[in-house]
Amino acid sequence: MRRTLIAFAAAAAAAASASPAAAQNGHRGVITAQLDTITAVKAREGFAAERVLDGNTVVGMMANGGSVVLEVNLRAGTQYFIPAGCDGDCDDLDLRVHSPDGETVLDEDVEADDVPLVSFTAARTGPHLLTVMMSSCKTSLCYFGFRVLAKR
């Protein structure tokens, strides 16, 4: 399933970068297309985008080798799936999600690819720590994005 999602995301990125809308939206368009494709596939399993920040898609920039830790509010007993993607200059993006205490790793994807995917069920309600790591970027800064999907 993981390879299928990565293949879908790669195809979406290629299609998005060739479209006029993507040219206007640049990196955001590529990342949004990747996440839209993965969201559509996971919707068949009952997942839907969850609003965790100021929207359901988070997009940002990060330095090569950099990382950021963000709090995402999650609900106990809910199954989550978090896909991420990055722009064409990115070679390796990683994700790790911790429990609210920050000690327990609930899932991580640190494989050498640019479409990390994590899946877990939250044991407690509250802020969980999501770490996004730009492990390899061909330029000094790369765009990245992620979306939190919750199974309803």
C-alpha positions in Angstrom: 0.0 0.0 0.0 2.8 2.4 0.9 4.5 2.0 -2.6 1.1 2.5 -4.2 0.5 5.8 -2.3 4.0 7.0 -3.2 3.5 6.1 -6.9 0.1 8.0 -6.8 1.8 11.0 -5.2 4.6 11.1 -7.7 2.2 10.9 -10.6 0.1 13.7 -9.1 3.2 15.8 -8.6 4.2 15.3 -12.2 0.8 16.2 -13.4 0.5 19.2 -11.2 3.8 20.6 -12.2 2.7 20.5 -15.9 -0.6 22.3 -15.3 -1.0 26.1 -15.6 -2.5 26.3 -12.1 0.6 24.7 -10.7 2.7 27.2 -12.4 0.8 29.9 -10.6 0.9 28.1 -7.3 4.4 26.8 -7.6 5.6 24.6 -4.9 2.3 24.8 -3.0 0.5 23.4 -6.1 2.8 20.4 -6.3 2.5 19.6 -2.6 -1.2 20.1 -2.6 -1.6 17.8 -5.6 0.4 15.1 -3.8 -1.7 15.4 -0.7 -5.0 15.6 -2.6 -4.1 12.3 -4.3 -3.2 10.5 -1.1 -6.3 12.0 0.6 -8.6 10.6 -2.2 -7.0 7.1 -1.8 -7.4 7.1 2.0 -11.0 8.5 1.7 -12.0 5.0 0.4 -10.9 3.7 3.8 -12.9 6.2 5.7 -10.3 8.9 6.4 -11.1 12.6 6.0 -8.9 15.7 6.4 -8.7 17.1 9.9 -8.4 20.7 10.7 -5.4 21.0 13.1 -4.0 24.4 12.4 -5.4 27.3 10.3 -6.6 24.9 7.5 -6.3 21.3 6.7 -3.1 21.5 4.7 0.1 22.9 6.3 2.8 24.1 3.9 6.1 25.7 4.9 9.8 26.0 4.0 12.7 24.3 5.8 16.4 24.4 5.4 18.3 21.4 4.2 19.0 19.3 7.3 16.5 21.2 9.3 13.5 20.1 11.4 10.5 21.6 13.1 8.3 20.2 15.9 4.6 21.2 15.8 1.8 20.5 18.1 -1.3 18.9 16.6 -4.4 18.4 18.7 -5.7 14.9 18.3 -8.6 12.9 19.9 -8.2 9.7 21.9 -9.4 6.5 20.1 -9.2 8.2 16.6 -7.1 6.5 13.9 -4.9 9.0 12.1 -3.0 9.0 8.8 -0.6 11.8 8.1 0.9 12.1 4.6 3.6 14.7 3.8 5.3 15.8 0.6 7.9 18.2 -0.6 8.9 20.1 -3.7 11.1 18.9 -6.6 14.3 20.0 -4.9 13.7 17.7 -2.0 15.1 14.2 -1.9 14.2 13.0 1.6 11.5 14.2 4.0 10.8 12.4 7.3 8.0 12.4 9.8 7.8 11.3 13.5 4.7 11.6 15.8 5.0 11.5 19.6 2.4 11.0 22.3 1.3 14.1 24.3 4.1 13.3 26.9 6.6 13.6 24.1 8.3 10.4 25.2 6.5 7.7 23.1 7.0 7.6 19.3 3.6 6.5 17.9 4.9 6.1 14.4 7.7 7.4 12.2 8.7 7.3 8.5 12.4 8.0 8.2 12.9 6.1 4.9 15.0 7.7 2.2 12.0 9.1 0.2 10.2 12.4 -0.2 6.6 11.2 0.7 6.6 10.1 4.3 3.5 8.5 5.7 2.6 7.8 9.3 -0.4 6.0 10.7 -1.5 5.5 14.3 -4.3 5.6 16.8 -4.2 8.4 19.5 -4.4 6.9 23.0 -5.1 10.3 24.6 -6.8 13.5 23.6 -4.6 16.6 23.4 -1.6 18.1 21.7 0.7 15.5 20.1 4.2 16.4 18.7 4.7 16.1 15.0 8.3 16.4 13.9 9.0 17.1 10.2 12.6 16.7 9.1 14.1 17.9 5.8 16.8 15.2 5.6 18.0 16.0 2.0 17.3 19.1 -0.1 19.2 20.1 -3.3 18.9 23.8 -2.4 19.3 25.8 0.8 15.5 25.8 1.4 12.8 23.3 0.3 9.0 23.5 0.6 7.1 20.8 2.5 3.6 20.2 3.4 1.4 17.7 5.3 -2.2 16.9 6.1 -3.7 15.2 9.1 -6.4 12.7 8.1 -8.8 11.2 10.7 -10.8 8.0 10.3 -14.4 8.8 11.2 
